[in-house]
Amino acid sequence: MTRRHQWSGARRRSAATLLTALGSLAGVTLAGAAPAGAANWTPVAPGVTYRQYDVSAAAGVTRVHVLDVDLTNSQVRLGLLYPGKVASRASLSSMADAQRAVGGVNGDFFNVSETQHPGVPVTGASVGPAIANGHELKAAVPGAQRFGPALPPGTDTRAVLGVGADGRARLDTLTLDGTVTAAPGRLRLAGLNQYALPENSVGAFTADWGSVSRKRATCGTDTSRGAPCSTRTYEVTVGEDRVVAVSTTPGSGAVAAGTTVLVGREAGAEQLRLLRVGDRVTVRHGLTSASGTAYRFAIGGHPLLRGGQPLAGLDTRTSSVRTAVGVADGGGRVVLFALDGGAAYRGGMTIAEVAAALKGLGATEGFALDGGGSSTLVSRPTGSTRVAVRNHPSDGGERSVANGVGVFTP
């Protein structure tokens, strides 16, 4: 039986005014026969629609793929797509199918290479914080250790797109709040399942990390991602609030459930050296939002729009294939936005043009995700139980990525 997709009056009016908004974007105009195509939405699920259209940007004509998601529909939600471990990667379509998402886009920037640290395994872990189903997976790496293009002024790696218990999307920041308490005293945690730690600090790794070596966390400095790995390190394994093992170097292998591995570098390593096997240790950690919101889903990236205005200092020169998310209607609607990486469209957009495009789609808040070969948008074709890749990834096929934004319906 064919189910007819119906829009509310407000949604029909929104679609009717979309072309006018897009046509007014500075430097971004609809190309060729795109106006008719841009008005055609394909139902994916109740509250979720897909479309594609062409625009003329500074680098030439590019193709835009969009999922429009109505979060005021109680049957629709956003969630984190990820491979099950922080230090793992997988294709967006495989993660979406494994978690039964009806659509999604690729997510945060991630530790994609280690050319400056020969012999150090690539972790694949994302840059920013991540929360899945209310479970806090990781915190943000230091700004100088970030992979990806330069951040807009006034932003940092703690920025997230999140959805709280109210079901509405918003932009926020998540800061790690954690401590290690033992007989020698109390020290603050500076990391949770991160591929990089600040100098002179201690970070925690849990079963969520995976089995990849933790050595990368002690490489680089607070000013240089490519700086050599620290030679002053120490690792302490804590189980049932007791030290169960120590090591002078960061290890690898899965972290057992209920166990925490503490990794220290420089002054942090010297503090951990005071602990002995059998010592009582309490580790506490959590992510605190600037808004006070408790998130059930959050993913890292960086803001593009705030209050309907592009952030100052956005790059207007470098065009590339991009992925982004727009938040509209007070967080009740999101648009998942990805450019096509096919040869005819690979010029892409500048990040300033993406901000303008999101605003043209009705977004008042905009958030940039990883781009280039990572840019991927998937959705389920009608009648299918598996997603299809809607754009053409510029690598020629899907890239394995750290995470993504998933759209879920019953």
C-alpha positions in Angstrom: 0.0 0.0 0.0 1.4 3.5 -0.9 1.3 6.0 2.0 0.7 9.5 0.9 3.0 12.1 2.5 1.2 15.2 3.7 2.6 18.5 4.8 1.1 20.9 7.3 0.1 24.3 6.0 3.2 25.8 7.6 5.5 23.3 5.9 3.8 24.0 2.5 4.3 27.8 3.0 7.9 27.1 4.0 8.5 25.2 0.7 6.8 27.9 -1.3 9.1 30.6 0.0 12.3 28.6 -0.1 13.2 29.5 -3.7 12.9 33.2 -2.9 15.2 32.8 0.1 17.7 30.8 -1.8 17.7 33.3 -4.7 18.6 36.1 -2.3 21.8 34.6 -0.9 24.9 36.6 -1.4 27.1 34.8 -3.9 24.9 31.7 -4.0 22.2 31.5 -6.7 20.0 28.7 -8.0 21.5 27.3 -11.3 19.9 26.1 -14.5 16.6 24.3 -14.0 17.1 24.0 -10.3 14.1 26.1 -9.2 11.6 23.4 -10.2 13.7 20.6 -8.7 14.4 22.4 -5.5 10.6 22.5 -4.7 10.3 18.8 -5.1 10.6 16.9 -1.8 10.8 13.1 -1.6 9.3 11.5 1.5 11.7 9.4 3.5 9.5 8.8 6.6 6.8 10.8 8.4 8.4 14.1 9.3 11.5 13.5 7.1 11.9 14.6 3.5 14.8 14.7 1.0 15.7 16.8 -2.0 18.6 18.0 -4.1 19.2 21.1 -6.1 22.0 23.0 -7.9 23.4 26.4 -6.9 26.0 28.7 -8.5 28.7 29.5 -6.0 32.0 31.2 -6.3 33.7 28.1 -7.5 31.0 27.2 -10.0 27.8 25.1 -10.0 27.5 22.7 -7.1 24.8 20.3 -6.1 23.2 20.4 -2.6 21.6 17.4 -0.9 19.2 18.1 2.0 17.3 16.1 4.6 14.6 18.2 6.3 13.8 16.8 9.7 10.7 17.8 11.8 11.6 17.3 15.4 8.2 18.5 16.6 7.0 15.2 15.3 7.2 13.0 18.4 8.1 10.0 16.2 11.3 11.7 14.9 14.6 12.1 16.7 18.3 12.7 16.1 21.0 10.4 17.4 24.7 9.8 17.2 25.8 7.3 14.5 29.1 5.7 15.5 30.9 2.3 15.2 30.4 1.4 18.9 33.9 2.6 20.0 35.3 6.1 20.0 38.6 5.0 18.4 37.0 3.3 15.4 35.7 4.3 12.0 33.1 3.0 9.6 31.2 4.2 6.6 28.1 6.3 7.2 25.8 3.9 5.4 26.9 0.9 7.5 26.5 2.8 10.7 23.0 4.0 9.7 21.9 0.5 8.7 23.4 -1.1 11.9 21.5 1.4 14.0 18.3 1.4 11.8 18.5 5.1 11.0 16.3 6.3 8.1 18.9 9.0 7.1 21.9 11.0 8.2 25.1 12.9 7.4 28.7 12.4 8.3 29.8 14.0 11.6 32.8 15.5 13.4 36.3 16.1 12.2 38.6 13.2 13.3 42.2 12.0 13.8 42.6 11.0 10.1 46.4 10.6 9.8 49.7 10.5 11.8 52.4 11.4 9.2 54.2 13.5 11.8 54.4 10.7 14.4 55.8 7.6 12.6 54.8 4.4 14.3 52.0 6.0 16.3 48.6 4.4 15.4 45.9 6.5 13.9 43.1 6.4 16.4 40.2 7.6 14.2 38.7 9.3 17.2 36.7 12.5 16.7 37.8 16.0 17.7 34.9 17.2 19.8 32.6 15.9 22.5 30.2 13.1 21.8 27.0 11.8 23.5 25.0 8.8 22.4 21.6 8.0 24.0 22.5 10.1 27.0 25.8 8.3 27.5 28.9 10.6 27.5 31.5 9.0 25.2 34.2 11.6 25.0 35.4 15.2 25.6 37.1 17.6 23.3 40.8 17.6 22.3 42.9 20.8 22.9 42.5 23.3 20.1 46.0 23.1 18.8 45.6 19.3 18.3 42.5 19.6 16.2 42.3 18.1 12.7 40.4 20.2 10.2 40.4 23.8 8.8 40.9 26.8 11.1 38.0 27.5 13.5 36.1 30.8 13.2 37.2 33.4 15.8 35.6 33.0 19.2 34.9 29.2 18.8 36.7 26.2 20.1 36.7 22.4 20.1 34.1 22.1 22.8 31.3 23.3 20.5 28.5 20.8 19.9 25.2 20.3 18.1 22.9 18.6 20.6 19.4 17.5 21.4 18.2 17.5 25.0 15.2 15.9 26.8 12.9 18.4 25.2 13.6 16.9 21.8 14.8 20.3 20.3 18.1 20.9 18.6 20.5 23.6 19.8 24.2 24.7 19.7 26.1 24.6 22.9 29.5 23.8 24.4 30.4 20.8 26.5 33.3 21.0 29.0 34.8 18.0 30.8 34.4 18.1 34.6 36.3 15.3 36.2 38.6 14.4 39.1 40.9 11.6 40.3 40.9 11.3 44.1 43.5 9.2 46.0 45.6 9.3 49.2 48.1 11.8 47.7 45.3 14.2 47.0 42.9 15.2 44.2 43.7 16.2 40.6 41.6 17.3 37.8 41.1 15.2 34.7 41.9 17.0 31.4 40.7 14.3 29.1 38.1 11.6 28.5 38.6 9.1 25.6 40.6 11.8 23.6 43.3 11.2 21.0 45.2 14.2 22.5 45.8 15.5 26.0 47.0 18.9 27.1 50.6 19.1 28.3 51.2 18.2 32.0 47.8 16.6 32.4 46.0 13.3 33.1 43.3 11.8 30.9 40.9 8.9 31.4 40.1 6.1 29.0 37.1 3.8 29.4 35.7 0.8 27.6 34.1 3.3 25.2 37.6 4.0 23.7 38.2 0.7 22.1 41.5 -1.3 21.6 43.6 1.3 19.7 46.9 2.3 21.4 46.6 5.2 23.8 50.1 6.6 22.9 48.7 9.3 20.6 47.2 11.0 23.6 50.8 12.0 24.8 51.9 13.3 21.4 52.0 17.0 20.2 51.8 20.0 22.5 49.5 22.8 23.4 50.7 24.8 20.4 51.6 22.1 17.8 49.8 19.0 16.8 53.0 17.7 15.1 55.3 18.1 18.0 57.1 14.9 19.2 55.5 12.5 21.6 56.3 13.1 25.3 59.0 10.9 26.8 57.6 11.5 30.3 54.5 9.3 30.5 52.8 7.0 33.0 49.7 4.8 33.0 47.5 3.6 35.9 44.7 1.1 35.5 41.9 1.4 38.1 39.3 -1.3 38.7 36.7 -1.4 41.5 38.3 1.8 42.9 41.7 0.2 43.3 44.9 0.5 41.3 45.3 -2.9 39.6 48.3 -2.1 37.2 50.8 0.5 36.4 53.1 1.1 33.3 55.7 3.7 32.3 54.2 3.8 28.7 50.6 4.1 27.4 49.3 0.7 26.4 46.8 -0.7 23.9 44.0 -3.3 23.9 40.4 -3.1 25.1 39.7 -1.5 28.4 37.5 -3.8 30.4 34.0 -2.7 31.4 34.0 -1.0 34.8 37.7 -0.2 34.4 39.4 3.1 33.8 42.9 3.7 32.5 44.6 6.9 33.5 47.2 8.3 31.2 49.5 11.1 32.3 52.1 13.1 30.5 54.9 15.4 32.0 53.6 16.7 35.4 50.5 14.6 35.1 52.7 11.5 34.8 54.7 12.4 37.9 51.4 12.7 39.9 50.3 9.2 38.7 53.7 7.8 39.7 52.7 8.4 43.4 50.1 5.6 43.1 50.8 2.0 43.8 49.0 -1.2 43.0 46.3 -1.7 45.6 45.9 2.0 46.4 42.3 3.3 46.6 41.4 5.6 43.7 38.1 7.2 42.8 37.6 8.5 39.2 34.7 10.8 38.4 33.9 12.5 35.1 31.1 14.2 33.2 30.4 16.8 30.5 28.9 20.1 31.6 27.0 22.3 29.1 27.2 26.0 29.1 23.4 26.2 28.9 22.8 23.7 31.7 21.0 21.4 29.3 21.3 17.6 29.8 21.9 16.1 26.3 20.8 12.7 25.1 22.7 13.4 21.8 25.6 15.6 21.0 28.3 15.8 18.3 31.3 18.1 17.7 32.0 20.5 14.9 31.9 24.3 14.9 29.2 27.1 14.6 28.5 29.0 11.4 25.3 30.9 12.3 24.1 32.4 15.5 20.8 34.3 15.9 20.4 34.2 12.1 23.7 35.9 11.4 26.9 34.3 10.0 29.8 34.3 12.5 32.3 37.0 11.9 35.5 35.9 10.2 34.1 33.0 8.2 36.4 32.1 5.3 35.2 33.5 2.0 38.0 32.2 -0.2 38.4 28.5 0.1 35.8 26.4 -1.7 35.4 22.7 -0.8 32.8 20.0 -0.5 31.1 20.5 2.8 28.6 19.0 5.3 26.6 21.1 7.8 23.5 21.2 9.9 21.0 24.1 10.2 18.7 24.6 13.1 15.3 26.3 12.5 12.0 27.0 14.2 13.5 27.3 17.6 15.1 23.9 17.4 12.0 22.2 16.2 13.4 21.6 12.7 16.9 20.7 11.4 18.3 20.5 7.9 21.1 18.1 7.2 23.1 19.6 4.4 25.8 17.9 2.3 27.4 19.0 -1.0 28.0 16.6 -3.9 31.6 15.5 -4.5 31.0 14.3 -8.1 33.5 15.6 -10.7 31.0 18.1 -12.1 30.3 19.7 -8.7 33.6 19.3 -6.8 34.3 23.0 -6.6 31.9 23.2 -3.7 31.3 26.2 -1.5 33.2 28.5 0.9 32.2 28.1 4.5 30.7 31.6 4.4 28.5 30.4 1.4 27.4 27.4 3.4 26.3 29.7 6.3 24.3 31.8 3.8 22.8 28.6 2.3 21.7 27.4 5.7 20.2 30.8 6.4 18.3 30.6 3.1 16.9 27.3 4.2 15.4 29.0 7.2 18.1 28.2 9.8 18.9 30.6 12.5 21.7 28.5 13.9 24.3 26.7 11.7 26.9 24.1 12.5 29.8 22.8 10.3 30.8 19.2 10.2 33.7 17.4 8.4 33.9 17.9 4.7 35.9 16.9 1.7 36.0 13.2 1.1 34.0 12.7 4.3 30.9 14.5 3.1 28.1 12.0 2.8 24.3 12.1 3.0 22.2 9.0 3.2 18.5 8.2 3.3 16.2 5.3 2.8 14.5 5.0 -0.6 10.8 4.3 -0.4 10.1 0.7 0.5 13.7 -0.1 1.5 15.1 -1.1 4.9 18.6 0.1 4.0 19.9 3.6 3.3 21.3 4.8 0.0 24.1 7.3 -0.5 22.5 10.3 -2.1 25.5 12.4 -3.0 28.7 11.4 -4.7 31.6 11.3 -2.1 34.6 13.0 -3.6 36.9 10.0 -2.8 34.9 8.0 -5.3 33.2 6.0 -2.5 32.3 6.3 1.1 35.1 7.2 3.5 35.3 5.6 6.9 34.4 8.3 9.4 34.3 8.6 13.2 30.6 9.4 13.6 27.6 11.0 12.1 24.2 12.6 12.7 21.4 10.0 12.4 17.7 10.5 11.8 15.5 7.9 13.5 11.8 7.1 13.3 9.9 4.0 14.7 
